[in-house]
Amino acid sequence: MLSYRHGFHAGNFADVLKHVVLVEVLDYLKRKPKPLAYIDTHAGAGSYDLGSAFAQKKREFDTGIGRLWGGDPGPVARYLECVRTVNPDGKLAHYPGSPAIARALLDGDDRLVLFERHGNEATALREWAAGEARVTVREEDGYGGCIGLLPPASRRGVLLMDPSYELASDDDRVVRTLAAAHRRFATGVYLLWYPVVRRARAQALIAALCATGIRRIERHELGIAADSEGFGMTASGMVVINPPHVLAGRMAEILPWLAARLSKNQDAHYVSETLVGE
Ligand SMILES: C[S@@+](CC[C@H](N)C(=O)[O-])C[C@H]1O[C@@H](n2cnc3c(N)ncnc32)[C@H](O)[C@@H]1O
């Protein structure tokens, strides 16, 4: 029985990095007025009430979005505008999940397909998406389900893969699914979130992805503390396949800015690198 609920973690430092990269990618692709497909293989509940018992348990948002809200928006103004769409009166009461971030940036011609396997989260997601013809919620396995959607009819698409990594088998499924997806739709943009709890696991995942033969892979990672063998996430990153050419330059500006705000710890660190070239 899997127990992960994203509501415990919504708006934490890892969500900030993940959603900043998502905003950068979608915003860039929307410069071209052509329909886009957005596929979220692990969508969560859509949006999160920061006053809920889940969010209040450890108040992880305090050291994530809470450190950015109401201050100088710096290079993440567009991301903060997306967070504002669920907090129209300016008080930080909700946090948008990846579906809400995507919905805020996409238009009526775009299509969103959201996979969520957990029954409670899928119910919340369906309620969140109710009445939106452009959004489809599928309560099923996102690894298996996404392949049949590729390539999208629009031939332009972004796929976000954001597993909870509760199962040891998640890493292998991530790599096999991205390889299969890329074989069907080689020009798509693929975003993979990874946590650093134990550095060796993150390194093995990235190495396996690089060994698939897929070209044009970047990663952008932000850590709030030094690597540790103890319990807890010290860093997280986004692997991006077929990144917009402007992404590395944007992240070179954003990562030090975020690191200075999201960590009070001298061990804050960030990495922005090309893993596999053209
Ligand atoms: C990290 S959370 C997603 C957060 C969301 N992407 C966001 O940024 O707001 C991962 C979600 O994946 C769901 N999940 C786990 N395994 C899955 C699978 N095989 N297919 C689809 N969803 C899955 C979990 O129930 C959980 O809600």
The ligand as an SDF file (V2000), in Angstrom:
LIG
                    3D

 27 29  0  0  0  0  0  0  0  0999 V2000
    5.1780   13.9760   -6.3320 C   0  0  0  0  0  0  0  0  0  0  0  0
    3.4740   13.6880   -6.4610 S   0  0  0  0  0  0  0  0  0  0  0  0
    2.9770   14.6780   -7.8350 C   0  0  0  0  0  0  0  0  0  0  0  0
    3.0230   16.1460   -7.6350 C   0  0  0  0  0  0  0  0  0  0  0  0
    2.6270   16.9560   -8.8290 C   0  0  0  0  0  0  0  0  0  0  0  0
    3.2910   16.5160  -10.0410 N   0  0  0  0  0  0  0  0  0  0  0  0
    2.9380   18.4180   -8.6050 C   0  0  0  0  0  0  0  0  0  0  0  0
    4.0130   18.8800   -8.9810 O   0  0  0  0  0  0  0  0  0  0  0  0
    2.0750   19.1140   -8.0760 O   0  0  0  0  0  0  0  0  0  0  0  0
    3.3990   12.0700   -7.1680 C   0  0  0  0  0  0  0  0  0  0  0  0
    1.9980   11.5550   -7.4020 C   0  0  0  0  0  0  0  0  0  0  0  0
    2.0660   10.3990   -8.2180 O   0  0  0  0  0  0  0  0  0  0  0  0
    1.0440    9.4910   -7.8310 C   0  0  0  0  0  0  0  0  0  0  0  0
    1.4560    8.1770   -8.3640 N   0  0  0  0  0  0  0  0  0  0  0  0
    2.3020    7.2630   -7.8220 C   0  0  0  0  0  0  0  0  0  0  0  0
    2.5310    6.2680   -8.6950 N   0  0  0  0  0  0  0  0  0  0  0  0
    1.8330    6.5620   -9.8300 C   0  0  0  0  0  0  0  0  0  0  0  0
    1.7070    5.9470  -11.0980 C   0  0  0  0  0  0  0  0  0  0  0  0
    2.3510    4.8010  -11.3910 N   0  0  0  0  0  0  0  0  0  0  0  0
    0.9410    6.5440  -12.0290 N   0  0  0  0  0  0  0  0  0  0  0  0
    0.2840    7.6990  -11.7520 C   0  0  0  0  0  0  0  0  0  0  0  0
    0.3660    8.3420  -10.5610 N   0  0  0  0  0  0  0  0  0  0  0  0
    1.1440    7.7770   -9.6140 C   0  0  0  0  0  0  0  0  0  0  0  0
    1.0060    9.6240   -6.3300 C   0  0  0  0  0  0  0  0  0  0  0  0
   -0.2590    9.2230   -5.8270 O   0  0  0  0  0  0  0  0  0  0  0  0
    1.2550   11.1480   -6.1490 C   0  0  0  0  0  0  0  0  0  0  0  0
    0.0400   11.8500   -6.0780 O   0  0  0  0  0  0  0  0  0  0  0  0
  1  2  1  0
  2  3  1  0
  2 10  1  0
  3  4  1  0
  4  5  1  0
  5  6  1  0
  5  7  1  0
  7  8  2  0
  7  9  1  0
 10 11  1  0
 11 12  1  0
 11 26  1  0
 12 13  1  0
 13 14  1  0
 13 24  1  0
 14 15  1  0
 14 23  1  0
 15 16  2  0
 16 17  1  0
 17 18  1  0
 17 23  2  0
 18 19  1  0
 18 20  2  0
 20 21  1  0
 21 22  2  0
 22 23  1  0
 24 25  1  0
 24 26  1  0
 26 27  1  0
M  CHG  2   2   1   9  -1
M  END
$$$$
